[in-house]
Amino acid sequence: MSRPSQRTLEQRLADGVVVGAEGYVFELERRGYVQAGPYVPEVILDAPDALRQLHREFLRAGSDVMVALTYYAHREKLEDVGRAGELEELNRAAVRIANEIAAEGGALVAGNICNTWSYDPKDPEASGAVVRAQYEEQLGWAVEEGIDFVIAETFDYVGEALIALDVCKQLGLPAMVTFASVQPDATYDGYAYVEACKRLADAGATIVGLNCSRGPETMLPLLERIRAAVDVAVAAQPVPYRTSPAAPAFESLHGEDGRRAFPIELESFQCTRFEMAEFARQAREIGVDYIGICCGGGPHHVRAMAEALGRDTPASRYSPAIELHPVLGASDEPIMGGWSV
C-alpha cells in the first residue's frame, strides 16, 4: 500500500535528524477541545477539523512525523469519560486523520501508545496482561489503517515499556520508546534512566530516549549519558518549560504563591521559541537523532527548532521580520511607555 512518506523512518534517520512534534493534548486543551484532567482526546470524534488543523500546523512548521492522537485513547481512559463504546471508532479516526494530513507533505505517520496507569510492578504478570491487551487493541487498528512506526512514550516503568516494545515487534513495527523522567534519577521500578534506555535498545527498539516531564535544562544532561550508552538512535522531546535541578520535571513546578503549576498554570515557566531553538542545536551537537517537543509545545516552537536545524519550512514564509515593524524596525531606541508591540 502506498504511504504518504516515500522514505521509511530508518531511511530518514540515515539522512540526518528527524524533526518531531507532539503536545497535542495540551495545545488542544488550550484551544478548548480537550478536557484538562482526563486528557482523553475526544476531539478526534467531537471536532476532527480542529485536530486536522493542528496536524497541518505542525506539518507546516517542519515536523517530519504526524503522530496519530491516540495518547490516552485506550480502553481504561475512555471508560473514565463514559466513551468506551467508541474506542475503535476513535482510534481508527485518529490514524486516518494523521494519514490524511501527512499526505499533504510526505510525512511519516506514527501510531501512538503510552503509559496506561494499569501497570503494577508488584503484580507484573496480571497487570502486564491488561496493558498488553490494550496495546494490542490500539495497534491492531492502527496497523489496519496504516502507520509507518510506533511512538511508545511517557513510560514510568521499564516493565510496561518492554511490553509495548514486544507488541510492536510482534506486529513488525519499528518502535521509538521514550521515558518520562519524573523522578530525579530512576524510573518508578528502580532503573536508572540510562539503564532503562539501554534495556529497551538491547530489546530491539529502533529509537530510545526521553519525552515529556523535563524541560531543556534538565533533559540535556541525561541525553548526553544516554547517547554515550546506546548504539541505536536517540530521541528527545522535552516540554517547553524552565525546569531546573531543584525541580527537574514540570510536574514539580510551583508558582511564587506555592501553588502547583502543573498542568494548567504553567505559563510563567514557558520557554520561548528561541530557547527551544537553542535546545535543538545543542541536542544535535550531542548526537540526538530525533528532536521534537512535548506537552506545552506549539507550532511556533516547532518552526523555530526546525529552522535552528537548518530547515526551510512552509511556515518559514511567515517567520518574524522584526526589522519591518513600524516602531522596532525604525529605531534603535528602546520602546517607551505607551507603545504597543
N, C-alpha and C positions, 0 to 999 in steps of 0.2 A: 504494500500500500504506500502511495506517495505521502511523504511527510512535509510539513512546512519548511523544515530545515533540510537542505541537501547534504549537510555535513553532520556527523554524529558528535556526541559530547566528546568522545575521545579525540576526534579529529580537531575539534575546536580547541581543546586543551593543548594539543600538539602545536597549534598555530600561535598560542600565546594566552594571555589572561582572558578568562571568560567573565563577563560582567553579569551580575545577578541583581534582582530587585525583589524584595519582599516587604513585609509590613502591611499587607493588605488589610488585615482586620483592624489595625489601629487607624489607618487612613480612612477606611470606610466607616469606622465608628465616628471619626471627626466629621465626616460628611453626612452622618445621620442615617446610615444604612445597616449598622451592626450595633448590637447592644453590649455596652461595656459590662463586664461581669462574666456572663456565659461565653461571650465572644464566639457564638456559633454563626457561621456565615450564611444566615438566612437570606442575605442579599441575592444569592445565586438564584433563588426562586422568586423573591419578592420584588427585586429591582435589577434584573440582569443587565440592563443597559448601563447602570452605574458601575457594575463590575467590568463590562466591556470597556468603558471609558477609562477606568484606572489601568487596565491592562494596556490599552493603547497609549496612555501617557507614559507608562514605564517603558514600553517599546520605543517610543519616540525619543525618550531620554537616554536610550543607549543600552537597555538590557538585552542580553542575548538569549534570555530564557523567559518564557511565560509560564508561571507556576500555577497549576490548577488550584483554585481556592478550596482545598479540601482539608485544610488545617482545622482541627476541631469539628470535622464533619463525619465523625464516627458515631456508631450506634448509641453509646452511652451519653454523649453530649447532646445528640438530638432528642433523646429521651428527656433530658433536663428541661428542654424548651417545648416539649409536647409535640415533636415533629418526627418521631421515629419512623412513622409510616411513609415519610417522604425521603428516607435515607438514600435509596438507589437513585431516585429522580434527581436529587440534589448533587450527588457525586458525579453522575453522568453529565449533567448540565455544566458543571464546573469545568470538566475536561473538554467538552465541546466548545465552550466559550474560549478557553485558553487556545485551543487549536485554531479557532476562527480568527482570533486577533494575531496569533503567531504567523499565520499565512500572509498577513499584511506586510511583514518584514523579514520573513525567512527565519524566524526564531525557533529555538528548541522548545519543546513542551515537557514540563516536569510534572509527574504525579506527585502528590504530597501526602505523607503520613507524619505523625508527630507523637509526642508523649500523650498517653491515654488517660492517666490518673487511675488506671486499673491495675497497674503492675505493683506487686508487693514482694520485695526482696526476701521477706520472711516466708513466703509461700510461692516461690518462683514457678513451680510446676503448674499449680492450679491457676494462678493469676496470669501466668505466661500463656496458657491455653486461651484465656479470654482475649488477651492482647493479640495473639496470633490470628484468632478468628476475625477480629476487627480489621486487621491489616489485610488479610486475605480477601475479605469482603470488598474493602475500598479499592485495593489494587486490581482485583479481578475486573471490576467495572472499568477502571482506568485503562487497563490493557485493551479491553474490547473497544473503547472509544479512541485509543491511540495516544501513546506517550513515548517519549524518547528515553527518559530515565526517571528515577525517583529521587526526590529530596526527602529524606527521613531525618527529622530535625527536632531540636529543642529537648533532647533527652537528658534526664537527670540520673538515669540508671544505665549502666553498661549492659545489664541483663536484658532490658527492654530494647536497647539499640541493636543487640545481637539478634533478637527475634525479628525486628524489622528488616535487618540485612538478610537474614535467612529467607524470609518471604520474597524479597526482591530477587535473590539468587534463584530460587525455585521457579520464578516467573521469567528468568533470563534477562533481567533488567539491570543496567548499571545503576549503582546507588551512591549518592552523596549523603553521608551520615555525619550529623553535627550535634555537638553537645551544648546545652545551656549551662554555662559555668556560674551558677548562682552562688555556690559556696566558694570560699577563698582558694582552696587547693584541690578539692577532690569531688567526685560525683557522690550522690547520696548512698551508693552501695560501696563506697570506700576506695575507688580507683583514682589515683592522681590523673588530672586531665590529659597529660601527655601519654600516660599508660593507657587510658581509655581509648584515645585515638589510635594508638599503636595496636591495640587488640582488634579494633574494627578494621584497620588496614590489613593486618595479618589474616583476618577472616574473609577478606575479599572485597572490601569496599573500594570503589573507584576513586572516591574523594572522601577525606575525613577533615574534621575541623570544628569550628565553633560558630554558633549563631545566637542571636538574642542576648539578653541579660547584660552583657558587658558592652560598654562604650569603647571608643578607640584607645584611650589611655590605658585601660586595664586589660584589653584584649591583646594588644600587640606583643607584650612580653610573653604571654602564653603561646602565641602563634609562632614566635621565633623558636621556642623549645619544641613545639610540635613539628615544625618544618625540619628541624635537625634530627628528629627521631623516626620519621616515616619516609618510605620511598615512593608513596603514592602522592597524588595531587592533594593540596591543602586548600580548604575553604575558610573564608572569613566573612561573616555577615553580622557586624555589630549593630547595636542600637545607636541612634544618633543623639546620645545623651552623655553629659560630662560626668562619668563615673570616676572614682578615684581609689587609691589604695585603702582609704578609710571606708569607702562604700563601693566595692568593686563591681557590684551588679545594680542595675537600676531598680530592682525590687527593694533595695535597702536605702534608696534616696529619701531624704526628708527635707521639708522646707524649713525656713528660719523659725517658723512658729512650731516646729516639731511634728507637723502633720506629715503622714506618709504621702509621698508624691505619686507613687505607683498605684494605679495605672493611668489616672486621668487628671493629675495635677503636675505633670512633668515639664510644662512649658518653660519654666525658668531654668531648666537644666539642658535645654535643647542645643545641640551643636549646629553651627552654621554650615552652609554648603561648602565654605572654604575649609573648615575643619575636617569635613568628610572627604574633600578632595585630597587634603594632606594625608589622611589615613590611607586612601587608595594608593597614593605614591609610596608611602612607607611600607604598606603590605606587599606591593610589587617588589620593592627593593629586597625584602627578606625572603622572597620566593613563593609567596602565596599565589595560587593558580586560579582560584575562583573568588572574585571580590565583589561583594554586594552589600546589602543593608537590610536591617530587620525592623522590628516594631518601632514606629515613630518616623520612619523614613518616608520622604515624599519624592515626587518626580524631580524636583529641583536639586535634591541631594544626588540622585542617581545621575542626572546630567552632569553635574559638577565632577563627580567621581569618574564618569566615563571620559570626560574631556581631560581630566588630570592624567588619564591613562593613554592619552593621545587619540581619542576617538573624535570624529566629527559626526555628531548625531543629527537626526532630523530636527530635534528641538534646539540644536545649536544655532539655528537661524534666528532664534529669539533670546540668545544668551545676552547678559547685561552689556549695555554700551553706555556706561555712566557719563562718558565724555559728551554725550548728546543730551544730557539732562539740562533743562533751561537754567538751572542755578548751579548745580555741581559742576557742569561742564563748562560754564562760562567764567569761573573764577577760582583762584587758588585760595581764596579767603575762607575761613570757617563759616559754616552756616550759622546765622544769627537767629535769635528767638523770633518767632512769627512766621518763619519759612516752613512750609510743609513739604516733606520729601516723599 
